[in-house]
Amino acid sequence: MDNLTKPLAGKKVIILGGSAGIGLATAKLAAAEGANVVIVSSNQQRINNALTGLPQGSLGFAVDLSQEENIKTFFENIGKFDHLVYTAGENLRLDIIARTEIADAQKFFNVRFWAAFTAVKYGAPNINDGGSICLISGTAAERPGAGWSVATSICSAMEGFVRAMAVELAPLRVNCVMPGVIKTNLWDSMSETDRAALYKAAEDTLLLKRVGLAEDVALAFVYLMKQKHSTGQNVIVDGGGLLV
Ligand SMILES: NC(=O)c1ccc[n+]([C@@H]2O[C@H](COP(=O)([O-])OP(=O)(O)OC[C@H]3O[C@@H](n4cnc5c(N)ncnc54)[C@H](OP(=O)(O)O)[C@@H]3O)[C@@H](O)[C@H]2O)c1
């Protein structure tokens, strides 16, 4: 009966990028639904801090996802599991294309896009029947501002990748969450003034009149793990931002 009312109960959920922000909120919510969570980020100290807010028995590993070999070894060691969530990403850096160094632009794809691609390659064979993969994009894919060439390209690439994987890996479900502006460490590379202005602009313009929280996005990830009949889809969590 519990499998029907609590489909995540006893399921093993791996969250790459689970030490902070959206990933950590997803880990907490999945654990509250009875899942056994495994969080991964590049920093052991942040993993340890995050584990203090998760139920006993939750696991955490420091893995630098920018290296293919690290991802391959992680999945070889972790064995079978049920759901893969990918939310890892460095702090956002935005600039106009005229000031963008091509090498930096390419490097920024490493953790955001190529590591997710690599995690799907090495992780998918370990996923039990009925499991899923949930990746992350962003509303910048559909509504970029000036300075968003790299971040928008990554978001769009991710959406195409999700659709391709939904076709190729079926019946494994592969979906994507598309957040708008969410209050997390992601924006820490901005000055405090710029960040406050970004949040204020979002509060003023969004239909729902507030900046999103990591917990808002976590609900979408948990939904995508629990549902059984959608694949290759985006769930948008943006306070109505794409409509204004
Ligand atoms: N926040 C937003 O407004 C927003 C909007 C749209 C899309 N997104 C997307 O959401 C994703 C998550 O962002 P967030 O807002 O939750 O940011 P966050 O709070 O900064 O979390 C990012 C996570 O990625 C991990 N990480 C970074 N580099 C890593 C590496 N080399 N290896 C392993 N883990 C690494 C970080 O942990 P360590 O530092 O410990 O490694 C942290 O756990 C990002 O990809 C972002 O593009 C966010």
The ligand as a MOL file (V3000), in Angstrom:
LIG
                    3D

  0  0  0     0  0            999 V3000
M  V30 BEGIN CTAB
M  V30 COUNTS 48 52 0 0 0
M  V30 BEGIN ATOM
M  V30 1 N 18.9840 29.5610 -8.9760 0
M  V30 2 C 18.3980 29.9230 -10.0880 0
M  V30 3 O 17.8580 31.0320 -10.2280 0
M  V30 4 C 18.3590 28.9700 -11.2550 0
M  V30 5 C 17.5250 29.2750 -12.3480 0
M  V30 6 C 17.5290 28.4370 -13.4280 0
M  V30 7 C 18.3280 27.2980 -13.4500 0
M  V30 8 N 19.1260 27.0280 -12.3830 0 CHG=1
M  V30 9 C 19.9980 25.8470 -12.4400 0
M  V30 10 O 19.8910 25.1140 -11.2700 0
M  V30 11 C 21.1000 24.3980 -11.0230 0
M  V30 12 C 21.3220 24.4210 -9.5180 0
M  V30 13 O 21.5110 25.7150 -9.1160 0
M  V30 14 P 21.2370 26.2330 -7.6460 0
M  V30 15 O 20.5020 27.4960 -7.8120 0
M  V30 16 O 20.6980 25.1720 -6.7710 0 CHG=-1
M  V30 17 O 22.7550 26.6200 -7.2580 0
M  V30 18 P 23.6420 26.3180 -5.9750 0
M  V30 19 O 22.8550 26.5480 -4.7390 0
M  V30 20 O 24.8750 27.1200 -6.1840 0
M  V30 21 O 23.9800 24.7560 -6.0920 0
M  V30 22 C 24.8720 24.2550 -7.0330 0
M  V30 23 C 25.3470 22.8780 -6.6320 0
M  V30 24 O 26.2930 22.4140 -7.6070 0
M  V30 25 C 27.4220 21.8680 -6.9150 0
M  V30 26 N 28.5970 21.9400 -7.7750 0
M  V30 27 C 29.1580 23.0200 -8.3610 0
M  V30 28 N 30.2640 22.6790 -9.0460 0
M  V30 29 C 30.4170 21.3180 -8.8940 0
M  V30 30 C 31.3520 20.3630 -9.3510 0
M  V30 31 N 32.4120 20.6970 -10.1200 0
M  V30 32 N 31.1980 19.0710 -8.9860 0
M  V30 33 C 30.1710 18.7020 -8.1970 0
M  V30 34 N 29.2210 19.5610 -7.7480 0
M  V30 35 C 29.3520 20.8490 -8.0800 0
M  V30 36 C 27.5290 22.7560 -5.6770 0
M  V30 37 O 28.2420 22.1370 -4.6340 0
M  V30 38 P 29.7900 22.3920 -4.2740 0
M  V30 39 O 30.0370 23.8570 -4.4000 0
M  V30 40 O 29.8900 21.8400 -2.9140 0
M  V30 41 O 30.5650 21.5920 -5.2940 0
M  V30 42 C 26.0540 22.8450 -5.2780 0
M  V30 43 O 25.6670 21.6900 -4.5740 0
M  V30 44 C 22.1860 25.0950 -11.8570 0
M  V30 45 O 22.6320 24.2560 -12.8720 0
M  V30 46 C 21.4540 26.2620 -12.4740 0
M  V30 47 O 21.8050 26.4760 -13.8100 0
M  V30 48 C 19.1430 27.8260 -11.2680 0
M  V30 END ATOM
M  V30 BEGIN BOND
M  V30 1 1 1 2
M  V30 2 2 2 3
M  V30 3 1 2 4
M  V30 4 1 4 5
M  V30 5 2 4 48
M  V30 6 2 5 6
M  V30 7 1 6 7
M  V30 8 2 7 8
M  V30 9 1 8 9
M  V30 10 1 8 48
M  V30 11 1 9 10
M  V30 12 1 9 46
M  V30 13 1 10 11
M  V30 14 1 11 12
M  V30 15 1 11 44
M  V30 16 1 12 13
M  V30 17 1 13 14
M  V30 18 2 14 15
M  V30 19 1 14 16
M  V30 20 1 14 17
M  V30 21 1 17 18
M  V30 22 2 18 19
M  V30 23 1 18 20
M  V30 24 1 18 21
M  V30 25 1 21 22
M  V30 26 1 22 23
M  V30 27 1 23 24
M  V30 28 1 23 42
M  V30 29 1 24 25
M  V30 30 1 25 26
M  V30 31 1 25 36
M  V30 32 1 26 27
M  V30 33 1 26 35
M  V30 34 2 27 28
M  V30 35 1 28 29
M  V30 36 1 29 30
M  V30 37 2 29 35
M  V30 38 1 30 31
M  V30 39 2 30 32
M  V30 40 1 32 33
M  V30 41 2 33 34
M  V30 42 1 34 35
M  V30 43 1 36 37
M  V30 44 1 36 42
M  V30 45 1 37 38
M  V30 46 2 38 39
M  V30 47 1 38 40
M  V30 48 1 38 41
M  V30 49 1 42 43
M  V30 50 1 44 45
M  V30 51 1 44 46
M  V30 52 1 46 47
M  V30 END BOND
M  V30 END CTAB
M  END
